[in-house]
């Protein structure tokens, strides 16, 4: 967006005005390998998953390799929305990698998150460690 500003003797200067908006996470369509399994690698970092938005196909197996890139802080990987038909809870020790395998059957969008919490501090989810699993027909 450009705005014109009058300067001194009537000269006009065009000034670009940049508007910053919070962008939605880019959807990552999980590719299907020749063996029919949808596979992706997810990084679990300090209070975020990357990628944050995964798109998979219903009725096809999914294998996610979740890598903790933190040195001290453990995480977990949860999908527990009853509407999803999934009940996934995998612990991810700091600096370790786990494989999460499942076959989604219900189309929809479901939260992926880490609910780790230390004492009275906010949970990792409350600090932004949340993403989305989008299951398409």
Secondary structure, DSSP 8 states (H G I E B T S, - for coil): -EEEEEETTTEEEEEE----------EEE--B-TTS-EEEEEEEETTEEES-EEEEETTSEEEEEEEE--SS--EEEEE--GGGT--EEEEE-TT-EEEEEEE--S-EEEEEE-----TTS--TTTTT-EEEEEEE-
